């Protein structure tokens, strides 16, 4: 079975980000900077690099600044042009040229399934990608292109997994799988268990925040009852489709995943990407080494 490749992405970004309060009282978590780009821009760049030309932000109250970030700023651009600061001018313009940005409002935070369901009228019957708004992967080790290609081949659901240590399984959704002949690091998914203990985990493959889904999932989400936490869970809708015979596959990602959803992971992402920067890395590494060495002493 071959279907057309998805060209739309949905980014659920309506959460309250209570772990980052008070910083996120007025500033959306998705706009917290990782060096000099907000988290959300890394994610939209990831989508654009995979050929996604249409991005829908599912937003909530107080998050209009996310849309503003991808708008033009003629006043800023004119000032940079006057100064001859062409590098910063290109960086400012880049965010407005990545993709067509659309928004819809999730009135209440009723779960990831509910957030994805808000995109139904925008996406229609077409396949689409879902990118969670607090994680992204290495630019030179992309994940999304292979997921889009695989979904176009199978017409079903495509997930992304990473291997975790046994003691970490209780933090993630963990998959039960069988081998697939569809490509290297591709597995067939037979079931998902939410946050199992190491003794009960069927594997060490954890679900991460990238999905490519058929448009038919919207009808299933609409019929999905609230589950864990009184929320409509995307996992429950996918499980219904799996039980109904829809193929579910996953790609095991071997690159690095930056998880900015918690303060520690956010700080790690800032440091990791800063040391890789050609304009900052050498000086920052030297300072960091001196700082850490001084603290130990």
C-alpha positions in Angstrom: 0.0 0.0 0.0 1.3 3.5 -0.9 -0.3 6.7 0.1 0.7 10.3 -0.4 3.4 11.7 1.9 2.2 14.0 4.7 2.9 17.7 4.2 1.2 19.0 7.3 2.3 19.0 10.9 0.5 19.6 14.2 2.3 20.9 17.2 0.3 20.7 20.4 1.4 23.7 22.5 -1.4 24.6 24.8 0.0 23.3 28.1 0.5 25.5 31.2 4.2 24.4 31.7 3.9 24.5 35.5 7.3 23.0 35.9 8.8 26.2 34.7 6.8 28.7 36.7 7.1 31.6 37.3 9.1 32.0 34.0 6.2 30.6 32.0 3.5 32.8 33.6 3.7 35.2 30.7 6.2 33.6 28.3 5.2 30.3 26.6 7.5 27.4 27.5 7.9 26.8 23.8 9.6 30.2 23.4 12.3 29.6 26.1 15.6 30.1 24.3 18.1 27.4 23.7 21.1 29.6 23.1 19.6 32.1 20.7 16.6 30.2 19.1 13.4 29.3 21.0 12.6 25.6 21.4 9.6 26.0 19.0 11.8 27.2 16.2 14.0 24.1 16.4 10.9 22.0 16.1 9.5 23.9 13.1 12.9 23.8 11.5 12.9 20.0 11.9 9.5 19.8 10.2 10.5 22.2 7.4 13.7 20.2 6.7 11.5 17.1 6.2 9.4 18.8 3.6 6.6 19.9 5.8 5.2 23.2 4.4 2.1 23.6 6.7 2.4 23.8 10.5 -0.6 24.1 12.8 0.0 25.3 16.4 -2.6 24.1 18.8 -2.4 26.9 21.3 -4.0 28.0 24.6 -4.7 31.2 26.5 -1.8 33.6 26.8 0.3 32.0 24.0 -0.1 34.4 21.1 3.6 35.2 21.2 4.3 31.9 19.6 2.6 33.1 16.4 4.3 36.4 16.6 7.7 34.7 16.6 7.0 33.4 13.1 5.7 36.7 11.8 7.7 39.4 10.0 9.3 42.3 11.9 9.9 45.0 9.3 11.1 47.5 12.0 13.7 45.1 13.4 14.7 44.0 9.8 15.1 47.7 8.7 17.3 48.5 11.7 19.6 45.5 11.1 19.8 46.4 7.5 20.9 49.9 8.3 23.6 48.6 10.6 24.8 46.2 8.0 24.2 43.2 10.4 23.4 40.8 7.6 23.8 37.6 9.7 21.2 38.6 12.3 19.0 39.9 9.6 19.0 36.5 7.9 18.4 34.8 11.2 15.3 37.1 11.9 13.9 36.5 8.5 14.5 32.8 8.6 11.8 32.2 11.2 9.1 33.7 9.0 10.2 31.7 5.9 10.3 28.2 7.3 6.6 27.2 6.7 3.1 28.5 6.6 2.0 28.8 10.3 -1.6 28.4 11.3 -3.2 28.2 14.8 -6.2 26.8 16.5 -7.3 27.1 20.1 -7.6 24.2 22.5 -10.2 25.6 25.0 -9.2 23.3 27.8 -6.2 21.1 28.4 -8.0 17.8 28.0 -5.1 15.6 26.9 -2.9 15.0 23.9 -5.6 13.1 22.0 -8.0 16.1 22.5 -5.3 18.5 21.3 -4.6 16.5 18.1 -8.4 16.2 17.5 -8.6 20.0 17.4 -6.6 19.8 14.1 -9.3 17.8 12.3 -10.8 20.6 10.2 -7.3 21.8 9.2 -5.8 18.4 8.3 -8.9 16.7 6.9 -8.4 13.1 5.6 -4.7 13.6 4.9 -1.9 11.9 6.7 0.0 14.3 9.1 2.8 14.5 11.5 2.5 15.4 15.2 5.6 16.9 16.9 5.4 17.5 20.6 6.5 21.0 21.5 9.2 20.3 24.0 11.6 18.0 22.2 13.7 17.9 19.1 16.5 15.8 17.6 20.0 16.5 16.1 19.9 18.5 12.9 22.4 16.2 11.2 20.6 13.0 12.3 17.0 13.7 11.3 14.2 11.3 12.2 11.1 12.8 10.5 11.9 12.1 6.8 12.2 8.4 7.4 8.9 8.4 9.4 7.1 10.3 6.6 8.4 7.9 4.0 7.4 4.8 6.0 3.9 6.1 6.7 3.4 6.8 2.9 4.4 3.1 2.3 2.2 1.5 5.0 -0.8 4.0 5.2 -0.9 3.3 9.0 0.6 4.8 12.1 4.3 5.4 12.5 5.9 6.1 15.9 9.4 7.0 17.1 11.2 5.0 19.7 14.4 5.3 21.6 16.2 2.7 23.8 16.2 3.5 27.5 17.9 1.9 30.5 15.7 -0.7 32.3 15.3 1.5 35.3 13.8 4.3 33.1 10.9 2.4 31.7 8.5 3.7 34.4 8.9 7.2 32.9 7.7 6.4 29.4 5.2 4.5 27.2 7.0 1.2 26.4 6.3 -0.9 23.3 5.9 -4.5 22.6 7.2 -5.3 19.1 8.1 -7.9 16.5 10.6 -7.7 13.7 9.8 -6.0 10.4 11.3 -6.3 7.0 10.5 -2.7 6.1 14.0 -1.3 6.8 16.8 -1.0 9.2 15.7 0.1 12.7 12.0 -0.4 11.7 9.9 -2.6 14.0 6.2 -3.6 14.0 4.3 -2.5 17.1 2.0 -5.0 18.7 1.2 -3.1 21.9 2.0 -0.2 24.2 2.2 -0.1 28.0 2.1 3.2 29.8 5.0 3.6 32.3 5.6 0.0 33.3 8.0 -1.1 36.0 11.3 -2.6 34.8 9.9 -6.1 35.7 6.7 -5.6 33.7 8.2 -3.7 30.7 7.9 -5.7 27.4 11.0 -4.1 26.0 13.3 -1.1 26.5 11.9 0.8 23.6 10.2 4.1 24.7 7.8 6.3 22.7 9.2 9.8 22.0 7.3 12.8 20.8 7.0 12.2 17.0 4.1 10.6 15.3 2.9 10.3 11.7 -0.8 9.5 11.6 -3.5 8.8 9.0 -6.4 11.3 8.8 -8.8 8.5 9.8 -7.5 8.8 13.4 -9.8 11.9 13.9 -12.9 9.8 13.9 -11.4 7.5 16.4 -10.3 10.3 18.7 -13.9 11.7 18.6 -15.2 8.4 19.9 -12.4 7.9 22.5 -13.5 8.3 26.1 -11.4 10.1 28.8 -8.8 7.7 30.2 -5.8 8.3 32.5 -6.2 11.5 34.4 -9.6 12.2 32.9 -8.0 13.2 29.6 -8.5 11.9 26.1 -5.3 10.0 25.4 -3.8 9.7 21.9 -2.4 6.3 23.0 -5.9 5.0 23.5 -7.0 6.1 20.1 -3.9 4.5 18.5 -4.6 1.3 20.5 -8.1 1.2 19.1 -6.8 1.5 15.5 -4.2 -1.2 16.2 -6.9 -3.5 17.4 -8.9 -2.8 14.3 -6.1 -3.9 12.0 -4.4 -0.6 11.2 -0.6 -1.3 10.8 1.5 0.4 13.4 5.3 0.6 12.9 8.1 2.5 14.6 11.6 3.7 13.8 14.2 3.3 16.6 16.1 6.6 16.7 19.8 6.3 17.2 20.7 10.0 17.4 20.4 12.4 20.3 17.0 13.6 21.5 16.9 17.0 23.3 14.1 17.0 25.9 13.3 20.5 27.1 10.1 19.5 28.9 11.7 19.6 32.4 14.2 22.1 33.8 17.1 19.7 33.9 16.6 18.5 30.3 16.2 22.1 29.2 19.5 23.1 30.9 21.2 20.1 29.4 20.0 21.1 25.9 21.3 24.6 26.3 24.7 23.4 27.4 25.0 20.7 24.8 24.1 22.9 21.9 26.2 25.8 23.1 29.3 23.8 23.2 28.7 22.7 19.6 28.4 26.3 18.3 31.4 27.3 16.2 31.1 30.9 17.4 30.6 30.0 21.1 31.8 26.5 21.7 35.5 26.8 22.3 35.2 29.7 24.7 32.2 28.3 26.5 33.8 24.8 26.9 36.9 26.5 28.4 34.7 28.4 30.9 32.6 25.4 31.7 35.6 23.2 32.4 37.1 25.9 34.7 33.7 26.4 36.4 33.1 22.7 37.1 36.7 22.2 38.1 36.5 25.1 40.5 33.3 23.8 42.0 34.8 20.4 42.6 37.8 22.0 44.3 
